[in-house]
């Protein structure tokens, strides 16, 4: 009985943290979403969200988030697979993760210099006789920088899934005559699907709410839900509409987490066969 009491005390900091930094902000966001620009209680913000302007904005946000996630996954999976086959895989993994420790703003400004008209990339183009190209403030630059920033968060969970996978399952598939593609699609990928889903959560969800990169790299030519929230709060001062967009953004995030969340089904380590 005393042990149960002591355990309940350990939950107090956790519950307090959740109440102050999760529940309270959610309640405030929902509360502000119920007031119009003049401070009157109204559902007008929710009605406005379902107009063509905000629906197109939502579809655009999902489209860019999908592209960023797809390119990130396409690069991260073979990279993670290669890492598991290298001799010093932990060292290589650390070298890939280290750039994520650098401040996001610093990395963004670094790419502004690289992609700028007088940047090294355009200098290379001039040397090759291609001429100066407008790289910055384009969809390409936005997606490229976003993929670069998020790729460590996709590689890590996939690497962990691949590293824990029982190698005897691959050997068994090959002994039974399976081709490399069949082994990958029927054995390797299904057993690492949870790592892929974790990576998708870590990339797709933040991609929906990007706003700093859209301003500095895309020059506001790319508008996401995060950019819209920033503009509503800081430019138009319409806290009600900004909160409403935030409510739907949170709802989208919860739906994505539900769709990509799944318990382990397969064998992921040698110990499970012992």
Phi, psi and omega in degrees: 000320180291324178297320178296323178294317179296321179295324179295327177295325180295336181280344184300311178299321180296313180296319178298318178297315180297320181293318185282320190249359177235300184292310183300313177298322178297317179297318180294319179298314179296321180297311181293333180292346182267012180234140180278188184297333182264007177085014179267141178296125184195157174257018184297327180295321179290326175293319180294328182297330182268015172278169185298327183298308184283332176292319176295322178297318180294316178297320178297318179297317179294323180295313179293322177297322178295315180298315180299315180294319182296313180294321179297315179295319181298328179273320188289321185296306178297328177295314179297321179295318178296322181298322181292343181263351182278161183288315182252062187294324180293323178294315178297320178297321178296320180295329178284325183281330185308317179301335179289346178280341180285143180305135183300321181295321179296317179295322180295315179294330176297319179289332175298319177292322181291316185271355183297166181300324180257017182282172182296330180293317177290329175297320177295318178299319179295322178296324180278356179083011181280327182096169181290134181241146175274095181265316179291153179066037177231166176299322181301311182296321180297312181292319180300310181294320180297317178298316179301318183289321186270347188299325176298328181285344174269323182293317187301306180294326178292319177300316180298320179293317179292321183291330181273351184291141180288115183293339180294336178293322178291317178298320180295319179297319180289323178296332179275003174095012180287141176285170180299319180293318179295320178298320180292312186286330185259340184238299189294306184297315178300326181281346179248012184297329179291326174294322177297316180296320177296320177295321178297318177300317184289341182252311186296315183298310177295331180296332178293332188249019178297139176218325181289318180293323179297327180283310188279322184265315182270352178062034181065012174283340174252121181246123178245177177298324178296319177296319180297319178297315180300315182295321180293323182279319189259336183258298183278346181061027178264083184296329181296313180291321177299319178293323179296316177298321179296322178299313179292326177297317177297319178298317178298320180296319179296317179298317179296319179295323178292317182291326183262358179269130181203143179283157178298134177247328188257181178272127185240001181208162181292331185294335182286346177264356182277000000 
